[in-house]
Amino acid sequence: MDIGGPTNIQHVTHVTFDRFNGFLGLPSEFEPDVPKKAPSASATVFGNCVPVILLLLQSRLYDQGGLQVEGIFRITGENSEEEYVREQLNKGLIPDGSIGLPRGVLDPLPAGQVMQCESDDDFVKVVRLLPQTEASLLNWAINLMADVVQFEHVNKMNSRNLALVFAPNMSKMADPLTALMYAVQVMKLLKSLTKKT
């Protein structure tokens, strides 16, 4: 039995695959019913697991001269601005001047050990306890902070100022007093790591 070639074929759509947005041009009836996972840079290919959206936001920040903006990261947006940014990101657009901090990056660290750190070496030992994803996010944040510090003469953000801004966003603690004491230690950790980068 011979199998012949296809006959009566019609091309009704053109579908492409974009690594950031998935399938483009795919009719809705063929889209999978499962939620789409947020894309990230592959640990095996790129050596980290930083979400692509953070890398895109970082690239936009650099391209628009954001590292030279005075007080970068110090001033938070209004709730309406944050909602607008979130809506734009959900549409696959990257709005101007938007970059967020990965929240909860240091949650997996044993808080007791962080609180007992007294030297830079102590901080390094504790950071090595982070799982790969959180370690990649922390590495990304530290490198971003180091890039910002390079423009300290223009943006007025030294490693201490950046650590002060970033620290409260890097852990989630319910008790305000404990959160404050922990944020002080995290601030020391971030300052130490930024200076080493």
Secondary structure as the mmCIF struct_conf table of DSSP 4:
data_model
#
loop_
_struct_conf.conf_type_id
_struct_conf.id
_struct_conf.beg_label_comp_id
_struct_conf.beg_label_asym_id
_struct_conf.beg_label_seq_id
_struct_conf.end_label_comp_id
_struct_conf.end_label_asym_id
_struct_conf.end_label_seq_id
BEND BEND1 ASN A 8 ASN A 8
STRN STRN1 THR A 16 ASP A 18
TURN_TY1_P TURN_TY1_P1 ARG A 19 ASN A 21
STRN STRN2 GLY A 22 LEU A 24
BEND BEND2 GLY A 25 GLY A 25
HELX_RH_3T_P HELX_RH_3T_P1 SER A 28 PHE A 30
BEND BEND3 GLU A 31 GLU A 31
BEND BEND4 ASP A 33 VAL A 34
HELX_LH_PP_P HELX_LH_PP_P1 PRO A 35 PRO A 39
STRN STRN3 SER A 40 SER A 40
HELX_RH_AL_P HELX_RH_AL_P1 ALA A 43 PHE A 46
BEND BEND5 GLY A 47 GLY A 47
STRN STRN4 PRO A 51 PRO A 51
HELX_RH_AL_P HELX_RH_AL_P2 VAL A 52 ASP A 63
TURN_TY1_P TURN_TY1_P2 GLN A 64 GLY A 65
HELX_RH_3T_P HELX_RH_3T_P2 GLY A 66 GLN A 68
BEND BEND6 VAL A 69 VAL A 69
TURN_TY1_P TURN_TY1_P3 GLU A 70 ARG A 74
BEND BEND7 ILE A 75 ILE A 75
HELX_LH_PP_P HELX_LH_PP_P2 THR A 76 GLU A 78
HELX_RH_AL_P HELX_RH_AL_P3 ASN A 79 ASN A 90
TURN_TY1_P TURN_TY1_P4 LYS A 91 GLY A 92
TURN_TY1_P TURN_TY1_P5 ASP A 96 GLY A 97
HELX_LH_PP_P HELX_LH_PP_P3 LEU A 101 PRO A 102
TURN_TY1_P TURN_TY1_P6 ARG A 103 PRO A 108
BEND BEND8 LEU A 109 LEU A 109
HELX_RH_AL_P HELX_RH_AL_P4 ALA A 111 GLN A 116
BEND BEND9 SER A 119 SER A 119
HELX_RH_AL_P HELX_RH_AL_P5 ASP A 120 VAL A 127
TURN_TY1_P TURN_TY1_P7 ARG A 128 LEU A 129
BEND BEND10 LEU A 130 LEU A 130
HELX_RH_AL_P HELX_RH_AL_P6 GLN A 132 VAL A 149
TURN_TY1_P TURN_TY1_P8 GLN A 150 PHE A 151
HELX_RH_AL_P HELX_RH_AL_P7 GLU A 152 ASN A 155
HELX_RH_AL_P HELX_RH_AL_P8 SER A 159 PHE A 166
HELX_RH_3T_P HELX_RH_3T_P3 ALA A 167 ASN A 169
BEND BEND11 MET A 170 MET A 170
BEND BEND12 ALA A 174 ASP A 175
HELX_RH_AL_P HELX_RH_AL_P9 PRO A 176 LYS A 196
#
